[in-house]
């Protein structure tokens, strides 16, 4: 019953009048003690004078407290500012007391009201100590009592530096927190064995499963500033091996008003364990490029398109047109933008394959820049629905490209994929054909056509990480198509940043490629996600190998055979130099493909393979259209490239 009462009343505050009453009581006690100290710890003074002096002292300190508002601070959160207010109140009351004593000596307004100046000085010191000590005593008692009756979780803080101490303060000062810090962990031998805030600093070598189980530790919070991303990733990856939740403190620059809040301490995400440093583009000219532009974004409600829209919304553009056929997703984006204070945009539910309708939008809004992100992207689905893949990824792109030329758009930025490189599936082949069409029209038009090519995007619709999260929630197993399959990854903001940066860099005809670091083994990714969930592989959740899906590659590439790269002003962004094409032939063949697909001609896949000679199907019904043995030879050659 006592426990329930304390917990339920944890967030109530003591009345400011009660605090004032206690402060006045302590002041009066300090005044009596000042007399006793002044007279050598004896009562050898006229105690009857206290009956006259105490009410006057009380009136003076009440006036000082009311003026400085020192009694209004929340006792449980007493800090430096509260102590400063108490100091001001004591100084003010002492000055008022001295002034009144001197005045009374001159005019004798109150008889027997003569306080020695030494007592006033002693009293001011005692009073200051008493008020400050009482607040910290009540604060300590309050937290100890609440912590005693609340369900606790035992926490280790990795890092005994300034960031670690601030993390400890954030945890212990929050009433709603049920965490108890058992120890700091640090690699610095000079700190090991010392005590900070009453908490011992231990070395990393104590961290064993036996130690964690006996101390009932449930969380390890990594709190280290100014550490290299690679070292931080290795540290976090070593900690997730233990049966605990691993959390991480954000960089100082992202703290709210320079203060760390417990809500900012987040559980480590799988993105933190990828073997790559996030790409950061500084001193960008995007703002200058987008100023006063009328911008059209196709596929604007999709994973990449919506993030491009969010980033553009922060710039000084003239107007923003968002086109997508997904009504619900577009509505959600519209509401999000409005709630964030953005209103200068036009959401349009439309299909890029509808040339007449798209032409109307171009005539009405007159865009000067186009970001083309609309596409079908799921490899297995497009393998079975190749008609739709060709219609949206090739014909749809062709429609937007042609309209951009006709309406004299300044820049056209196309969002492509690494699956367009030596494609083994319909989706990748359609994206490569779209790239080729864009390259062909660049030769004959003033519009600057720019292509961006990158790998898988973390957290995008249908990507592997959201799938793994859902499978973990259901208790597993996690499904991986092949134990050796690898993919390149980047975050949605990074991908969108590349697209915007390409719009600045591009002069027409380039394919911009990110240096995405090392490719990630999907099997290892699955194991790390299981560990991050506080579970064990394979005891709690297993991983099931399902076999490669139709059209799926073991290894993705960012460059095709015959392509190489040129540097840009950012070391992580490269320009892919594509092999020369017979543009007239390519353009005529793409026109033929679109017409054939429109009339459901069964030869469309064969025609795609003619347009893209390197398109060799893998694990697909379309393998029969390739030369005998060609499919096996290409897959083996790409494996050798990546192993080297």
Beta strands, then each sheet from edge to edge (+ up, - down):
strand 1: 153-158
strand 2: 179-186
strand 3: 195-196
strand 4: 199-203
strand 5: 217-222
strand 6: 245-248
strand 7: 266-267
strand 8: 294-298
strand 9: 319-324
strand 10: 345-349
strand 11: 369-372
strand 12: 411-415
strand 13: 448-453
strand 14: 456-458
strand 15: 478-480
strand 16: 486-487
strand 17: 489-491
strand 18: 511-514
strand 19: 520-521
strand 20: 543-545
strand 21: 564-567
strand 22: 573-577
sheet 1: 3+ 4- 2- 1- 5- 6- 7+
sheet 2: 10+ 9+ 8+ 11+ 12+ 13+ 18+ 22- 21+
sheet 3: 14+ 17+
sheet 4: 15+ 20+
sheet 5: 16+ 19-
end
